[in-house]
């Protein structure tokens, strides 16, 4: 395999997790709690973006919120599974 095709595996602390949601969304509140906990365990950075304040996010994800992105790539939507997020960040499941 070409060295250009190989990806260097990131350490969990090098990932950025983005939660896309909106105020008043109970699923977003649940997702936030999972993302906060798992990112703390992993040492990963996380951020939250309000879908109402970003037209591009609104167009892309309006019917799927909450949406979790890892390093800008969609990981999941609606319901966030903590173990799946841990695996994606390279953290052993608890």
C-alpha positions as CSV (number, residue, x, y, z in Angstrom):
1,X,0.0,0.0,0.0
2,X,1.3,3.4,-0.9
3,X,2.4,5.5,2.1
4,X,0.2,8.3,0.7
5,X,-2.9,6.1,1.3
6,X,-1.9,5.2,4.9
7,X,-3.4,7.4,7.6
8,X,-1.6,8.0,10.8
9,X,-3.9,7.0,13.6
10,X,-4.7,10.0,15.8
11,X,-4.3,9.9,19.5
12,X,-7.7,10.5,21.2
13,X,-6.6,13.9,22.4
14,X,-5.9,15.0,18.9
15,X,-9.6,14.7,17.8
16,X,-12.1,17.5,17.8
17,X,-15.7,16.5,18.4
18,X,-18.4,18.9,17.3
19,X,-22.0,18.7,18.6
20,X,-24.5,20.4,16.2
21,X,-27.8,21.1,17.8
22,X,-30.1,23.9,18.9
23,X,-31.4,25.4,22.2
24,X,-34.4,23.7,23.7
25,X,-33.8,20.3,22.0
26,X,-34.0,17.5,24.6
27,X,-32.1,15.1,22.3
28,X,-29.3,17.7,22.1
29,X,-29.2,17.9,25.9
30,X,-28.8,14.1,26.1
31,X,-26.2,14.1,23.4
32,X,-24.3,16.9,25.1
33,X,-24.0,14.9,28.3
34,X,-22.6,11.9,26.4
35,X,-20.2,14.0,24.3
36,X,-19.0,15.9,27.4
37,X,-18.4,12.7,29.4
38,X,-16.7,10.7,26.6
39,X,-14.5,13.6,25.5
40,X,-13.4,14.1,29.1
41,X,-12.4,10.4,29.3
42,X,-10.6,10.6,26.0
43,X,-8.9,14.0,26.5
44,X,-10.5,15.1,23.3
45,X,-11.6,18.6,22.5
46,X,-15.2,19.2,21.9
47,X,-17.3,22.2,20.8
48,X,-20.9,22.9,20.2
49,X,-22.5,24.7,17.3
50,X,-26.0,26.1,17.1
51,X,-27.6,25.0,13.9
52,X,-29.8,28.2,13.9
53,X,-26.7,30.4,13.6
54,X,-25.0,28.6,10.7
55,X,-26.8,28.4,7.3
56,X,-24.4,25.7,6.0
57,X,-25.0,23.4,9.0
58,X,-28.7,24.1,8.9
59,X,-28.9,23.0,5.2
60,X,-26.8,19.9,5.9
61,X,-28.2,18.6,9.2
62,X,-31.5,20.3,10.1
63,X,-33.5,17.0,10.0
64,X,-30.8,15.0,11.9
65,X,-30.0,17.1,15.0
66,X,-28.3,16.4,17.2
67,X,-25.4,15.6,15.0
68,X,-21.9,14.6,16.2
69,X,-18.9,15.2,13.9
70,X,-15.4,13.9,14.6
71,X,-12.8,16.0,12.9
72,X,-15.4,17.5,10.6
73,X,-16.8,14.1,9.5
74,X,-20.3,13.0,10.5
75,X,-20.1,10.3,13.2
76,X,-23.8,9.9,14.2
77,X,-27.1,11.7,14.7
78,X,-30.2,11.7,16.9
79,X,-29.0,9.3,19.6
80,X,-25.3,9.3,20.6
81,X,-24.0,5.9,21.8
82,X,-21.2,6.4,24.3
83,X,-19.3,3.2,23.5
84,X,-19.4,3.8,19.8
85,X,-18.1,7.3,20.3
86,X,-15.3,5.9,22.6
87,X,-14.3,3.4,19.9
88,X,-14.2,6.2,17.3
89,X,-11.9,8.2,19.6
90,X,-9.7,5.2,20.3
91,X,-10.8,4.9,23.9
92,X,-11.6,1.5,25.4
93,X,-15.3,1.0,26.3
94,X,-16.0,1.1,30.0
